[in-house]
C-alpha cells in the first residue's frame, strides 16, 4: 500500500517538474525573442526622436507666432485652375543705376502680455520705419484700444533718439476685412477715415498710415467695386497729404504677392501715383491646406527647376518684378521677408524633401506657424543641420514627422542682396516679434545676438550694390 502511494507521488512530482521545465524554457524563449525588439525600440527612439519632450523643446516659452496671418496663408494657397500663368518669367532691372536710399520697414505687433516683445527692448536704429500693428477700422475710423494707444505713445518716443525713424500705424491685418468693406464704399465714409488718420498724425506724432486690407475684392459684398473704391481712398489720401503744410504723412499699402490676387485686388498704375511705397507680403507661398498637402518653402527667393506654370510664380523674384511689370516703380517696392516659418507633418519620414506629401501642420509652433527662437531651439536640441536649398536660397529641416521651412541669417543675406542689387526700395520684415529679440539662440543660426535676422538685412542693404 505504501509502495503504491510512493510510486504515485513520484510520478506526480516528475510530471510537475516536467511542466515547470517547459514553462521556464518558454519564458527564456520569449525573453530571447523580445530582447532584439526592445533594443530596436530604444535605438529608434534615440535616433529618430519619438520622445516628444526631446524633439519639441518648449522651455523657452518664446512663442511670438503671427497667427493672424492664417487667413492670408490659406488664401495664398487656395490654388485654382486660373493660376496657369504663362508669361515670361525673365525681368530686366531698370536703367537707373543710382541706388536709392534703402528702407527697412519693420512690423511691430502690439504686445499681448508681459512676455511679449516690449517697446523698451527695441533699438531705435534697428529699422528705418516701424509699422505699429494693428489698428482696426471701426465705424469708418481708425481704432486703437487704450493699451495699444499707450504702446504707440512709447513707440513714438523712439524718435527722440533717432530723428530719422518713421513710425506708421498699420490698419487692418489679415483678420480685419469687414471694416474696410464699409469704409471704402462711399466718399463720406472715406472722408471720415482720412479724418481719423489726421487725428493720429497730429495727436500721436505718427508719420503715416499703412493700409493692410487682405484683400480688396476678395469677398463678395454689397460693394461690387471694392478695388475701384480702394483706389479712390488712396487718391483722396494723397490729396489730403498734398494739402498739408505741417502735418504731411506717409501712405503705404501692404499688398499681396500671388499674381491671381494682385490682378483681382489692385489697380497698380493708379496706386503707383498715390502711394509712397508698398510692402510686398512675399511670404506664405507654401502652407499646408487641403489644396496643398505637401511641403514647401515659406518665402523662396527663386523658383526651383521642377516648378512649372503657376508654381513657378510663387517666389520673391517673380512677385517683386511682376509688381514692377504692372506699373509700380521699382523704388516703391519694399520686399517682404518673414522672421517666422511654417511647419508640416510628413506622411512618410523617409520622404522629407521639397514637395514631400504632408498630412497637416507640424507639432512645432501653432497652426503651422513657428517663430525663429523656437526653430533655433528645435535644431539645437535635436542636433539638426538644416538643408540649404540653393535654388530657393532658403533652408528647411526635418526630424521624424516634423518638417519646417524657415529663414536664417544666410537666407536673409541672399534676399537682402537681391533687393539691393536689383534696386528695389528696400526690405520689409514681418515681424520684429518673431525674430530672436532676446538673443537666446546660441547656435550658428543666431550666435546669441538680438534680432539676428533684421540686423543681417540692415547690414546688407547699407552696403554698396553691384
MARVEXRO-659887 format. One record per residue (C-alpha): residue in three letters; x, y, z. Coordinates in nm, 4 decimals. Last residue first. Example, Ala and Ser with C-alpha at 12.3 -4.5 7.8 and 13.67 -1.06 7.14 Angstrom:
{'Ser' {1.3670 -0.1060 0.7140}};
{'Ala' {1.2300 -0.4500 0.7800}};
This chain:
{'Unk' {2.6910 9.5694 -5.7526}};
{'Unk' {2.5346 9.7350 -5.4532}};
{'Unk' {2.7048 9.9460 -5.1886}};
{'Unk' {2.6366 9.8186 -4.8336}};
{'Unk' {2.3514 9.9572 -4.6221}};
{'Unk' {2.1108 9.6934 -4.7518}};
{'Unk' {2.3441 9.4146 -4.6418}};
{'Unk' {2.3855 9.5403 -4.2837}};
{'Unk' {2.0183 9.6152 -4.2284}};
{'Unk' {1.9101 9.2779 -4.3644}};
{'Unk' {2.1611 9.0986 -4.1413}};
{'Unk' {2.0426 9.3008 -3.8411}};
{'Unk' {1.6816 9.2025 -3.9021}};
{'Unk' {1.7720 8.8342 -3.8932}};
{'Unk' {1.9929 8.8478 -3.5825}};
{'Unk' {1.7400 9.0457 -3.3741}};
{'Unk' {1.9434 9.0045 -3.0542}};
{'Unk' {2.2690 8.8201 -3.0966}};
{'Unk' {2.3413 8.4875 -2.9246}};
{'Unk' {2.5093 8.3407 -3.2315}};
{'Unk' {2.1745 8.3165 -3.4128}};
{'Unk' {2.1709 8.0238 -3.6545}};
{'Unk' {2.5347 7.9462 -3.5692}};
{'Unk' {2.3948 7.8183 -3.2385}};
{'Unk' {2.3445 8.0335 -2.9280}};
{'Unk' {1.9834 8.1318 -2.9929}};
{'Unk' {1.8741 8.3156 -2.6795}};
{'Unk' {1.9350 8.6668 -2.8153}};
{'Unk' {1.6207 8.8095 -2.6593}};
{'Unk' {1.4714 8.9529 -2.9803}};
{'Unk' {1.5181 8.6294 -3.1714}};
{'Unk' {1.2827 8.7312 -3.4534}};
{'Unk' {0.9119 8.6578 -3.4098}};
{'Unk' {0.8164 8.9906 -3.2526}};
{'Unk' {1.0126 9.2013 -3.5020}};
{'Unk' {0.7829 9.0834 -3.7846}};
{'Unk' {0.7405 9.0691 -4.0677}};
{'Unk' {1.0375 9.2461 -4.2162}};
{'Unk' {1.0029 9.4827 -4.5120}};
{'Unk' {1.3083 9.5270 -4.7273}};
{'Unk' {1.4178 9.8135 -4.9508}};
{'Unk' {1.3140 10.0275 -5.2442}};
{'Unk' {1.4165 9.7784 -5.5118}};
{'Unk' {1.7462 9.8380 -5.6804}};
{'Unk' {1.8052 9.4891 -5.8181}};
{'Unk' {2.1372 9.4714 -5.6319}};
{'Unk' {1.9869 9.5842 -5.3016}};
{'Unk' {1.6806 9.3614 -5.3039}};
{'Unk' {1.8781 9.0574 -5.4228}};
{'Unk' {2.1467 9.1254 -5.1631}};
{'Unk' {1.8767 9.1339 -4.8967}};
{'Unk' {1.7431 8.8004 -5.0179}};
{'Unk' {2.0838 8.6321 -5.0125}};
{'Unk' {2.1689 8.7685 -4.6657}};
{'Unk' {1.8276 8.6844 -4.5235}};
{'Unk' {1.8791 8.3264 -4.6463}};
{'Unk' {2.2122 8.3054 -4.4640}};
{'Unk' {2.0823 8.4657 -4.1428}};
{'Unk' {1.8010 8.2132 -4.1185}};
{'Unk' {1.4588 8.1748 -4.2761}};
{'Unk' {1.2151 7.8919 -4.2119}};
{'Unk' {1.0570 7.5841 -4.3678}};
{'Unk' {0.9980 7.3098 -4.1157}};
{'Unk' {0.9211 6.9371 -4.1420}};
{'Unk' {0.8245 6.7227 -3.8411}};
{'Unk' {0.7415 6.3540 -3.8992}};
{'Unk' {1.0789 6.2283 -3.7685}};
{'Unk' {1.3025 6.5327 -3.7750}};
{'Unk' {1.3090 6.7715 -4.0689}};
{'Unk' {1.4827 7.0912 -4.1729}};
{'Unk' {1.4470 7.3660 -4.4324}};
{'Unk' {1.6720 7.6434 -4.5552}};
{'Unk' {1.6217 7.9062 -4.8269}};
{'Unk' {1.8122 8.0304 -5.1309}};
{'Unk' {1.5296 7.8911 -5.3491}};
{'Unk' {1.7600 7.7069 -5.5883}};
{'Unk' {2.0419 7.6726 -5.3344}};
{'Unk' {1.8318 7.4737 -5.0888}};
{'Unk' {2.0020 7.4888 -4.7506}};
{'Unk' {1.9321 7.1648 -4.5652}};
{'Unk' {1.9364 7.2262 -4.1928}};
{'Unk' {2.1933 7.0626 -3.9633}};
{'Unk' {1.9998 6.9028 -3.6804}};
{'Unk' {2.1480 6.8313 -3.3374}};
{'Unk' {1.7999 6.7616 -3.1934}};
{'Unk' {1.8267 7.0184 -2.9136}};
{'Unk' {1.9917 7.2743 -3.1431}};
{'Unk' {1.7538 7.2468 -3.4380}};
{'Unk' {1.4424 7.2643 -3.2206}};
{'Unk' {1.5865 7.5511 -3.0157}};
{'Unk' {1.6562 7.7500 -3.3336}};
{'Unk' {1.3083 7.6834 -3.4676}};
{'Unk' {1.1673 7.8008 -3.1354}};
{'Unk' {1.3763 8.1181 -3.1453}};
{'Unk' {1.2624 8.1863 -3.5068}};
{'Unk' {0.8874 8.1757 -3.4545}};
{'Unk' {0.6587 7.8961 -3.5726}};
{'Unk' {0.3371 7.8997 -3.7757}};
{'Unk' {0.1607 7.5810 -3.8923}};
{'Unk' {-0.1374 7.6236 -3.6625}};
{'Unk' {0.0905 7.6730 -3.3612}};
{'Unk' {0.4631 7.6290 -3.3073}};
{'Unk' {0.6124 7.2827 -3.3502}};
{'Unk' {0.3670 6.9959 -3.3782}};
{'Unk' {0.3626 7.0093 -3.7586}};
{'Unk' {0.0570 7.1113 -3.9582}};
{'Unk' {-0.1193 6.8596 -4.1791}};
{'Unk' {-0.0792 6.5229 -4.3511}};
{'Unk' {0.2092 6.6162 -4.5835}};
{'Unk' {0.3462 6.4616 -4.9022}};
{'Unk' {0.7014 6.5776 -4.9877}};
{'Unk' {0.7085 6.8864 -5.2095}};
{'Unk' {1.0641 6.9683 -5.1042}};
{'Unk' {1.2408 6.6822 -4.9292}};
{'Unk' {1.1328 6.4529 -4.6461}};
{'Unk' {1.0284 6.1204 -4.7968}};
{'Unk' {1.1811 5.8910 -4.5335}};
{'Unk' {0.9543 6.0316 -4.2611}};
{'Unk' {0.6459 5.9426 -4.4661}};
{'Unk' {0.3270 6.1462 -4.4399}};
{'Unk' {0.5224 6.4428 -4.3091}};
{'Unk' {0.3628 6.6874 -4.0678}};
{'Unk' {0.4273 7.0425 -4.1851}};
{'Unk' {0.5636 7.3553 -4.0189}};
{'Unk' {0.5891 7.7117 -4.1460}};
{'Unk' {0.8469 7.9743 -4.0500}};
{'Unk' {0.8673 8.3140 -3.8839}};
{'Unk' {1.1101 8.6011 -3.9429}};
{'Unk' {0.9489 8.6738 -4.2778}};
{'Unk' {1.0997 8.8930 -4.5543}};
{'Unk' {0.8835 9.1342 -4.7542}};
{'Unk' {1.0141 9.3353 -5.0486}};
{'Unk' {0.9563 9.7109 -5.0428}};
{'Unk' {0.8524 9.8140 -5.3939}};
{'Unk' {0.8461 10.1931 -5.4285}};
{'Unk' {1.1947 10.2180 -5.5816}};
{'Unk' {1.0910 9.9719 -5.8524}};
{'Unk' {0.8054 10.1982 -5.9536}};
{'Unk' {0.4769 10.0077 -5.9691}};
{'Unk' {0.3452 9.9678 -6.3238}};
{'Unk' {0.2361 9.6109 -6.3877}};
{'Unk' {0.5928 9.4976 -6.4685}};
{'Unk' {0.7157 9.6461 -6.1381}};
{'Unk' {0.4571 9.4441 -5.9477}};
{'Unk' {0.5644 9.1406 -6.1507}};
{'Unk' {0.9280 9.2044 -6.0639}};
{'Unk' {0.8528 9.1782 -5.6929}};
{'Unk' {0.6333 8.8724 -5.7354}};
{'Unk' {0.8694 8.6807 -5.9665}};
{'Unk' {1.1843 8.7280 -5.7607}};
{'Unk' {1.0096 8.6728 -5.4289}};
{'Unk' {0.8692 8.3322 -5.5218}};
{'Unk' {0.5421 8.1685 -5.6213}};
{'Unk' {0.5497 8.2368 -5.9950}};
{'Unk' {0.6941 7.8959 -6.0908}};
{'Unk' {0.4058 7.7250 -5.9095}};
{'Unk' {0.1662 7.8912 -6.1557}};
{'Unk' {0.3315 7.7371 -6.4624}};
{'Unk' {0.6105 7.4938 -6.3800}};
{'Unk' {0.8292 7.4150 -6.0806}};
{'Unk' {1.0963 7.1489 -6.1312}};
{'Unk' {1.3822 7.3973 -6.1821}};
{'Unk' {1.3071 7.5547 -5.8456}};
{'Unk' {1.1617 7.9013 -5.8005}};
{'Unk' {1.3610 8.1943 -5.6684}};
{'Unk' {1.3785 8.3839 -5.3389}};
{'Unk' {1.1601 8.1288 -5.1633}};
{'Unk' {0.9436 8.2574 -4.8746}};
{'Unk' {0.7621 7.9763 -4.6926}};
{'Unk' {0.9385 7.6935 -4.8767}};
{'Unk' {0.7272 7.3868 -4.9482}};
{'Unk' {0.5875 7.0665 -4.8027}};
{'Unk' {0.2836 6.8922 -4.9451}};
{'Unk' {-0.0906 6.8767 -4.8916}};
{'Unk' {-0.1644 7.1917 -5.0975}};
{'Unk' {-0.5390 7.2005 -5.1701}};
{'Unk' {-0.6266 7.0512 -4.8308}};
{'Unk' {-0.4041 7.3214 -4.6840}};
{'Unk' {-0.0432 7.3210 -4.5609}};
{'Unk' {0.1484 7.6352 -4.6439}};
{'Unk' {0.3676 7.7408 -4.9336}};
{'Unk' {0.3824 8.0982 -5.0610}};
{'Unk' {0.3233 8.2248 -4.7069}};
{'Unk' {0.5786 8.5001 -4.7764}};
{'Unk' {0.6209 8.7893 -5.0185}};
{'Unk' {0.3881 9.0333 -4.8434}};
{'Unk' {0.5007 9.3289 -5.0562}};
{'Unk' {0.5020 9.6492 -4.8532}};
{'Unk' {0.4084 9.9224 -5.0987}};
{'Unk' {0.5603 10.2702 -5.1310}};
{'Unk' {0.4771 10.6403 -5.1144}};
{'Unk' {0.1324 10.5668 -5.2504}};
{'Unk' {-0.0846 10.7735 -5.4866}};
{'Unk' {0.0641 10.7590 -5.8360}};
{'Unk' {0.1757 10.3963 -5.8115}};
{'Unk' {-0.1695 10.3003 -5.6931}};
{'Unk' {-0.3089 10.4223 -6.0244}};
{'Unk' {-0.0720 10.2006 -6.2242}};
{'Unk' {-0.1437 9.9018 -5.9899}};
{'Unk' {-0.5220 9.8936 -5.9932}};
{'Unk' {-0.5324 9.6265 -5.7231}};
{'Unk' {-0.7402 9.3337 -5.5942}};
{'Unk' {-0.8073 9.0792 -5.8688}};
{'Unk' {-0.4840 9.1179 -6.0631}};
{'Unk' {-0.2744 9.1120 -5.7482}};
{'Unk' {-0.4708 8.8174 -5.6066}};
{'Unk' {-0.4054 8.5970 -5.9107}};
{'Unk' {-0.0435 8.7087 -5.9333}};
{'Unk' {0.0441 8.5896 -5.5827}};
{'Unk' {0.2307 8.8552 -5.3763}};
{'Unk' {-0.0378 9.0535 -5.1945}};
{'Unk' {-0.0039 9.4120 -5.0765}};
{'Unk' {0.0630 9.6046 -4.7565}};
{'Unk' {-0.0057 9.9653 -4.8518}};
{'Unk' {0.1907 10.2789 -4.7682}};
{'Unk' {0.0873 10.6407 -4.7191}};
{'Unk' {0.3311 10.8784 -4.5493}};
{'Unk' {0.2272 11.1960 -4.3699}};
{'Unk' {0.2308 11.5739 -4.4134}};
{'Unk' {0.1230 11.7530 -4.0999}};
{'Unk' {0.2765 12.0992 -4.1186}};
{'Unk' {0.1888 12.2058 -4.4715}};
{'Unk' {-0.0868 11.9656 -4.5608}};
{'Unk' {-0.2870 11.9932 -4.8818}};
{'Unk' {-0.0696 11.7403 -5.0627}};
{'Unk' {-0.1290 11.4853 -4.7874}};
{'Unk' {-0.5054 11.5255 -4.8219}};
{'Unk' {-0.4886 11.4783 -5.1991}};
{'Unk' {-0.2808 11.1659 -5.1445}};
{'Unk' {-0.5374 11.0274 -4.9003}};
{'Unk' {-0.8109 11.1015 -5.1533}};
{'Unk' {-0.6259 10.9093 -5.4239}};
{'Unk' {-0.5620 10.6157 -5.1910}};
{'Unk' {-0.9307 10.6026 -5.0949}};
{'Unk' {-1.0237 10.6191 -5.4631}};
{'Unk' {-0.8029 10.3169 -5.5292}};
{'Unk' {-0.9893 10.1310 -5.2545}};
{'Unk' {-1.3158 10.2326 -5.4188}};
{'Unk' {-1.2018 10.0919 -5.7512}};
{'Unk' {-1.0959 9.7610 -5.5962}};
{'Unk' {-1.4155 9.7331 -5.3945}};
{'Unk' {-1.6423 9.7889 -5.6944}};
{'Unk' {-1.9157 9.5329 -5.6332}};
{'Unk' {-1.9989 9.6819 -5.2941}};
{'Unk' {-2.2914 9.4903 -5.1439}};
{'Unk' {-2.0467 9.2149 -5.0650}};
{'Unk' {-1.8452 8.9404 -5.2276}};
{'Unk' {-1.5125 8.8636 -5.0564}};
{'Unk' {-1.1740 8.9044 -5.2240}};
{'Unk' {-1.2319 9.2372 -5.3990}};
{'Unk' {-0.9822 9.4159 -5.1769}};
{'Unk' {-0.7684 9.1773 -4.9676}};
{'Unk' {-0.6297 9.1498 -4.7049}};
{'Unk' {-0.6531 9.5207 -4.6270}};
{'Unk' {-0.3285 9.6399 -4.4675}};
{'Unk' {-0.3204 10.0168 -4.5137}};
{'Unk' {-0.0053 10.1659 -4.3609}};
{'Unk' {-0.0601 10.5152 -4.2218}};
{'Unk' {0.1865 10.7941 -4.1637}};
{'Unk' {0.4463 10.9659 -3.9541}};
{'Unk' {0.2930 10.9227 -3.6108}};
{'Unk' {0.3030 11.2274 -3.3846}};
{'Unk' {0.0287 11.0933 -3.1570}};
{'Unk' {-0.2063 11.3929 -3.1695}};
{'Unk' {-0.1439 11.5310 -3.5189}};
{'Unk' {-0.0780 11.2118 -3.7135}};
{'Unk' {-0.3346 11.0186 -3.5089}};
{'Unk' {-0.6059 11.2781 -3.5809}};
{'Unk' {-0.5027 11.3032 -3.9445}};
{'Unk' {-0.5729 10.9330 -3.9868}};
{'Unk' {-0.9131 10.9813 -3.8183}};
{'Unk' {-1.0013 11.2499 -4.0743}};
{'Unk' {-0.8987 11.0131 -4.3520}};
{'Unk' {-1.1479 10.7588 -4.2162}};
{'Unk' {-1.4288 11.0143 -4.2068}};
{'Unk' {-1.3539 11.1162 -4.5648}};
{'Unk' {-1.3658 10.7512 -4.6716}};
{'Unk' {-1.7099 10.7131 -4.5173}};
{'Unk' {-1.8445 11.0226 -4.6935}};
{'Unk' {-1.6837 10.9303 -5.0262}};
{'Unk' {-1.8536 10.5935 -5.0473}};
{'Unk' {-1.7828 10.2230 -5.0166}};
{'Unk' {-1.4307 10.2477 -4.8765}};
{'Unk' {-1.5413 10.2359 -4.5128}};
{'Unk' {-1.7968 9.9572 -4.5407}};
{'Unk' {-1.5620 9.6977 -4.6868}};
{'Unk' {-1.2632 9.8236 -4.4895}};
{'Unk' {-1.4243 9.7426 -4.1558}};
{'Unk' {-1.5161 9.3939 -4.2744}};
{'Unk' {-1.1699 9.2706 -4.3701}};
{'Unk' {-0.9808 9.2718 -4.0389}};
{'Unk' {-0.8298 8.9265 -3.9784}};
{'Unk' {-0.5415 8.9578 -4.2230}};
{'Unk' {-0.4301 9.2931 -4.0908}};
{'Unk' {-0.6263 9.6129 -4.0704}};
{'Unk' {-0.4530 9.9429 -4.0119}};
{'Unk' {-0.0786 9.9868 -3.9713}};
{'Unk' {0.0206 10.2976 -3.7800}};
{'Unk' {0.3479 10.4381 -3.9054}};
{'Unk' {0.6565 10.5379 -3.7099}};
{'Unk' {0.9466 10.6870 -3.9053}};
{'Unk' {1.2997 10.6963 -3.7635}};
{'Unk' {1.5174 10.9822 -3.8909}};
{'Unk' {1.5232 11.1668 -3.5562}};
{'Unk' {1.6723 10.8659 -3.3834}};
{'Unk' {1.6995 10.9045 -3.0056}};
{'Unk' {1.3817 11.1117 -2.9665}};
{'Unk' {1.2210 10.9073 -3.2452}};
{'Unk' {1.1947 10.6168 -3.0019}};
{'Unk' {0.9304 10.8241 -2.8219}};
{'Unk' {0.6853 10.7246 -3.0967}};
{'Unk' {0.6913 10.3684 -2.9627}};
{'Unk' {0.6050 10.4813 -2.6112}};
{'Unk' {0.2954 10.6637 -2.7381}};
{'Unk' {0.2033 10.3644 -2.9549}};
{'Unk' {0.2236 10.1372 -2.6509}};
{'Unk' {-0.0147 10.3630 -2.4593}};
{'Unk' {-0.2549 10.3700 -2.7535}};
{'Unk' {-0.2384 9.9912 -2.7713}};
{'Unk' {-0.3446 9.9658 -2.4063}};
{'Unk' {-0.6283 10.2126 -2.4644}};
{'Unk' {-0.7798 10.0306 -2.7607}};
{'Unk' {-0.6942 10.1542 -3.1079}};
{'Unk' {-0.9477 10.2499 -3.3743}};
{'Unk' {-0.9121 10.4022 -3.7188}};
{'Unk' {-1.2429 10.5325 -3.8443}};
{'Unk' {-1.5289 10.4155 -4.0682}};
{'Unk' {-1.7323 10.2911 -3.7711}};
{'Unk' {-1.4428 10.0680 -3.6667}};
{'Unk' {-1.1395 10.0056 -3.8875}};
{'Unk' {-0.8778 9.8378 -3.6729}};
{'Unk' {-0.5279 9.9350 -3.5600}};
{'Unk' {-0.2625 9.6679 -3.5879}};
{'Unk' {0.0285 9.6687 -3.5910}};
{'Unk' {0.2747 9.9515 -3.5314}};
{'Unk' {0.4780 9.9824 -3.8520}};
{'Unk' {0.8377 10.0760 -3.7791}};
{'Unk' {1.0445 10.2553 -4.0428}};
{'Unk' {1.4227 10.2957 -4.0779}};
{'Unk' {1.4875 9.9873 -3.8696}};
{'Unk' {1.7403 9.8920 -3.5983}};
{'Unk' {1.8328 10.2492 -3.5089}};
{'Unk' {1.5631 10.2993 -3.2425}};
{'Unk' {1.6623 9.9726 -3.0754}};
{'Unk' {1.3608 9.7931 -2.9300}};
{'Unk' {1.3554 9.6225 -2.5884}};
{'Unk' {1.1824 9.9178 -2.4189}};
{'Unk' {0.8984 9.8808 -2.6718}};
{'Unk' {0.8177 9.5363 -2.5325}};
{'Unk' {0.8374 9.1998 -2.7095}};
{'Unk' {0.5869 8.9663 -2.5480}};
{'Unk' {0.6278 8.8113 -2.2016}};
{'Unk' {0.4330 9.0969 -2.0412}};
{'Unk' {0.1246 9.0158 -2.2485}};
{'Unk' {-0.0318 9.0675 -2.5929}};
{'Unk' {0.2360 9.3084 -2.7132}};
{'Unk' {0.1365 9.5300 -3.0087}};
{'Unk' {0.2835 9.3740 -3.3199}};
{'Unk' {0.5884 9.5507 -3.4615}};
{'Unk' {0.6297 9.5462 -3.8376}};
{'Unk' {0.9710 9.6501 -3.9618}};
{'Unk' {1.0321 9.8589 -4.2738}};
{'Unk' {1.3977 9.8747 -4.3749}};
{'Unk' {1.4090 10.1412 -4.6425}};
{'Unk' {1.7051 10.1883 -4.8738}};
{'Unk' {1.8366 10.5172 -5.0061}};
{'Unk' {1.8001 10.4842 -5.3800}};
{'Unk' {2.0630 10.3073 -5.5934}};
{'Unk' {2.1576 10.5252 -5.8875}};
{'Unk' {2.1925 10.2875 -6.1801}};
{'Unk' {1.8625 10.3823 -6.3415}};
{'Unk' {1.8265 10.1502 -6.6407}};
{'Unk' {1.5674 9.9297 -6.4714}};
{'Unk' {1.6467 9.5674 -6.3960}};
{'Unk' {1.5159 9.3244 -6.6530}};
{'Unk' {1.2606 9.0530 -6.5975}};
{'Unk' {1.2563 8.6886 -6.7019}};
{'Unk' {0.9464 8.4857 -6.6136}};
{'Unk' {0.7781 8.5331 -6.9497}};
{'Unk' {0.4048 8.4950 -6.9007}};
{'Unk' {0.2463 8.1501 -6.8896}};
{'Unk' {0.0427 8.1767 -6.5704}};
{'Unk' {-0.1659 7.8688 -6.5069}};
{'Unk' {-0.3437 8.0024 -6.1984}};
{'Unk' {-0.6980 8.0074 -6.3330}};
{'Unk' {-0.7409 7.6433 -6.2397}};
{'Unk' {-0.7415 7.7469 -5.8762}};
{'Unk' {-0.4954 7.7224 -5.5885}};
{'Unk' {-0.6098 7.8211 -5.2403}};
{'Unk' {-0.2521 7.8509 -5.1129}};
{'Unk' {-0.2315 8.2295 -5.0912}};
{'Unk' {-0.5777 8.2310 -4.9324}};
{'Unk' {-0.4762 7.9898 -4.6558}};
{'Unk' {-0.1609 8.1868 -4.5810}};
{'Unk' {-0.3504 8.5170 -4.5792}};
{'Unk' {-0.6154 8.3882 -4.3391}};
{'Unk' {-0.3511 8.2380 -4.1106}};
{'Unk' {-0.1568 8.5643 -4.0919}};
{'Unk' {-0.3242 8.6407 -3.7580}};
{'Unk' {-0.1094 8.3564 -3.6248}};
{'Unk' {0.1984 8.5792 -3.6009}};
{'Unk' {0.3898 8.3436 -3.3667}};
{'Unk' {0.5576 8.5154 -3.0736}};
{'Unk' {0.6060 8.1873 -2.8912}};
{'Unk' {0.9021 8.2487 -2.6631}};
{'Unk' {0.8301 7.9938 -2.3909}};
{'Unk' {1.1965 7.8930 -2.3828}};
{'Unk' {1.1247 7.5572 -2.2193}};
{'Unk' {0.9201 7.4291 -2.5110}};
{'Unk' {1.1635 7.1756 -2.6563}};
{'Unk' {0.9940 6.9614 -2.9212}};
{'Unk' {1.2009 6.6564 -3.0152}};
{'Unk' {1.3281 6.5753 -2.6694}};
{'Unk' {0.9997 6.6398 -2.4916}};
{'Unk' {0.8234 6.4453 -2.7672}};
{'Unk' {1.0068 6.1159 -2.7240}};
{'Unk' {0.9924 5.9850 -3.0791}};
{'Unk' {1.3380 6.1280 -3.1502}};
{'Unk' {1.4583 5.9436 -3.4563}};
{'Unk' {1.7939 5.8062 -3.3449}};
{'Unk' {1.7368 5.7612 -2.9740}};
{'Unk' {1.3754 5.6489 -3.0080}};
{'Unk' {1.4761 5.4067 -3.2823}};
{'Unk' {1.7646 5.2671 -3.0766}};
{'Unk' {1.5374 5.2067 -2.7770}};
{'Unk' {1.2776 5.0407 -2.9988}};
{'Unk' {1.5413 4.8205 -3.1664}};
{'Unk' {1.6821 4.7099 -2.8294}};
{'Unk' {1.3317 4.6156 -2.7127}};
{'Unk' {1.2647 4.4189 -3.0324}};
{'Unk' {1.6027 4.2445 -3.0018}};
{'Unk' {1.5172 4.1482 -2.6404}};
{'Unk' {1.1718 4.0150 -2.7143}};
{'Unk' {1.2793 3.6905 -2.8881}};
{'Unk' {1.5270 3.5937 -2.6189}};
{'Unk' {1.2852 3.6909 -2.3453}};
{'Unk' {1.0097 3.4815 -2.5020}};
{'Unk' {1.2451 3.1838 -2.5374}};
{'Unk' {1.3559 3.2140 -2.1754}};
{'Unk' {0.9947 3.2233 -2.0636}};
{'Unk' {0.9088 2.9194 -2.2766}};
{'Unk' {1.2071 2.7260 -2.1399}};
{'Unk' {1.0910 2.8032 -1.7891}};
{'Unk' {0.7390 2.6883 -1.8676}};
{'Unk' {0.8658 2.3526 -2.0040}};
{'Unk' {1.0839 2.2971 -1.7006}};
{'Unk' {0.7862 2.3754 -1.4805}};
{'Unk' {0.5724 2.1162 -1.6649}};
{'Unk' {0.8464 1.8481 -1.6405}};
{'Unk' {0.8879 1.9177 -1.2707}};
{'Unk' {0.5140 1.8785 -1.2213}};
{'Unk' {0.5083 1.5473 -1.4114}};
{'Unk' {0.8074 1.4184 -1.2165}};
{'Unk' {0.6359 1.5152 -0.8940}};
{'Unk' {0.3219 1.3233 -0.9920}};
{'Unk' {0.5195 1.0096 -1.0870}};
{'Unk' {0.6999 1.0108 -0.7529}};
{'Unk' {0.3760 1.0561 -0.5614}};
{'Unk' {0.2100 0.7625 -0.7446}};
{'Unk' {0.5133 0.5411 -0.6716}};
{'Unk' {0.5053 0.6418 -0.3057}};
{'Unk' {0.1354 0.5634 -0.2824}};
{'Unk' {0.1876 0.2178 -0.4393}};
{'Unk' {0.4782 0.1416 -0.2083}};
{'Unk' {0.2735 0.2381 0.0991}};
{'Unk' {0.0000 0.0000 0.0000}};
